[in-house]
């Protein structure tokens, strides 16, 4: 297969992922959020608030409000960095207004609307984000803000902005109960996005400090068939040189790691943290989409 043909296939596959993602996302908004008068986060949430007051189309409002954001993003981030997101925003806006032509109310229960609407929106958003695109809005704003405040986490910025929008909705409409349902929906959506983007098989990273590091290292390699990296360290209190074992294992292997350490050195100091993306032999392929 020639390089040009591979590139065409890749573009078509990406476009299909974007179309499927925005369609599912728009379905969740129109058929679950809107009938329950809930909102999502970001520019979409602001557009939904305007729609509830004026009945102006949500997709049209999203496009109008995103235009100045993308102009600033073009100047700050460059055309290449935001072009894909601009296309994604237009597709999402169109899908929202197309689904508005079909009056569907799946449930009248606000709790079910929040949970299932959040799940469906999360699935759609997750598929959409795997294409490398975004729906614009606060995503672009957060990227611009990180230029000035690089020490603030990207996800934290999005969370703060979504919280302000949900709080504003509660104050403007005096619907604190619906705002709380919207919080449930946003939470469910974010969890599904993480699940799709990062998967369920989260790995664990272990740092092990022990006087019997060689024995522990040998047993991990023998029993679990996992590589171990030795890191030289010095105790700040004792001033003694120590060997720190660094090992990444599957989540289900943590019990076996604890058993090995317990049997060899019950005084060992062990730190276990989440390792969401691990690429290499025995884990994920770095070349996989």
Residue pairs with C-beta under 8 A, 6 or more apart in sequence:
14 131
14 132
15 131
17 127
17 128
17 130
17 131
18 87
18 88
18 91
18 128
18 131
18 133
19 91
20 124
20 127
21 124
21 125
21 126
21 127
21 128
21 129
21 130
21 131
22 88
22 91
22 92
22 95
22 124
22 128
22 135
23 95
23 99
23 124
24 120
24 121
24 123
24 124
24 127
25 92
25 95
25 120
25 121
25 124
25 125
25 128
25 135
26 92
26 95
26 96
26 98
26 99
26 124
27 99
27 120
27 124
28 117
28 118
28 119
28 120
28 121
28 123
28 124
29 40
29 44
29 48
29 58
29 96
29 99
29 117
29 121
30 96
30 99
30 100
30 102
30 104
31 99
31 104
31 105
31 106
31 117
32 38
32 106
32 107
32 113
32 116
32 117
32 120
32 121
32 185
33 39
33 40
33 48
33 113
33 117
33 121
33 182
33 185
34 48
34 51
35 105
35 106
35 108
35 113
36 110
36 113
36 114
36 117
36 178
36 181
37 52
37 173
37 175
37 178
38 110
38 113
38 114
38 117
38 178
38 181
38 182
38 185
39 45
39 48
39 49
39 165
39 166
39 169
39 182
40 48
40 121
40 182
40 185
40 186
40 189
41 138
41 158
41 161
41 162
41 165
41 166
41 186
42 135
42 137
42 138
42 139
42 158
42 161
42 162
42 165
43 62
43 65
43 66
43 69
43 135
43 136
43 137
43 138
44 58
44 62
44 135
44 137
45 162
45 165
45 166
45 169
45 182
46 61
46 65
46 165
47 58
47 59
47 61
47 62
47 65
48 58
49 168
49 169
49 172
49 173
50 56
50 61
51 57
51 58
51 61
52 173
57 96
57 97
57 100
58 93
58 96
58 97
58 100
59 92
59 93
59 94
59 95
59 96
59 97
59 100
60 93
60 97
62 89
62 92
62 93
62 96
62 135
62 136
62 137
63 89
63 90
63 93
65 137
66 86
66 89
66 136
66 137
66 140
69 136
69 137
69 140
69 141
70 82
70 85
70 86
70 89
70 136
70 140
72 140
72 144
73 81
73 82
73 85
73 140
73 143
73 144
74 82
76 144
76 147
77 140
77 143
77 144
81 143
82 136
82 140
84 132
84 133
85 133
85 134
85 135
85 136
85 139
85 140
86 136
87 133
88 128
88 131
88 133
88 134
88 135
88 136
89 134
89 135
89 136
89 137
92 128
92 135
106 113
106 116
107 113
107 116
110 177
110 178
110 181
111 181
111 184
113 181
113 185
114 181
114 182
114 184
114 185
114 188
115 184
115 185
115 188
117 185
117 188
118 184
118 185
118 186
118 187
118 188
118 189
118 192
119 188
119 189
119 192
121 185
121 189
121 192
122 188
122 189
122 190
122 191
122 192
122 193
122 195
122 196
123 192
123 196
125 135
125 189
125 192
125 193
126 192
126 193
126 195
126 196
126 197
127 196
128 134
128 135
129 193
129 196
129 197
130 196
130 197
130 289
134 140
138 158
138 161
138 162
139 158
141 161
142 154
142 157
142 158
142 161
143 154
145 152
145 157
146 152
146 154
146 157
162 186
166 179
166 182
166 183
166 186
167 179
169 175
169 178
169 179
169 182
170 176
170 178
170 179
198 276
198 277
201 250
201 251
202 251
202 274
202 275
202 276
203 248
203 249
203 250
203 251
203 274
203 275
203 276
203 278
203 283
204 248
204 249
204 250
204 251
204 253
204 254
204 272
204 273
204 274
204 275
205 246
205 247
205 248
205 272
205 273
205 274
205 275
206 245
206 246
206 247
206 248
206 249
206 254
206 257
206 270
206 271
206 272
207 244
207 245
207 246
207 270
207 271
207 273
208 216
208 244
208 245
208 247
208 261
208 268
208 269
208 270
208 271
209 233
209 242
209 243
209 244
209 245
209 268
209 269
209 270
210 216
210 245
210 261
210 264
210 265
210 267
210 268
210 269
211 265
211 267
211 268
212 264
212 265
212 268
213 230
213 242
213 243
213 244
213 245
214 243
215 264
215 265
216 245
216 260
216 261
216 264
216 265
216 268
217 228
217 230
217 245
219 260
219 264
220 226
220 228
220 245
220 247
220 257
220 260
221 227
221 228
223 256
223 260
224 249
224 253
224 256
224 257
224 260
225 282
226 247
226 248
226 249
226 253
226 282
227 247
227 282
228 245
228 246
228 247
229 245
229 246
229 247
230 243
230 244
230 245
230 246
231 243
231 244
231 245
231 246
232 241
232 242
232 243
232 244
233 241
233 242
233 243
233 244
234 240
234 241
234 242
235 242
247 257
248 275
248 278
248 283
249 257
254 272
257 272
258 270
261 268
261 270
277 284
278 284
279 285
279 286
280 286
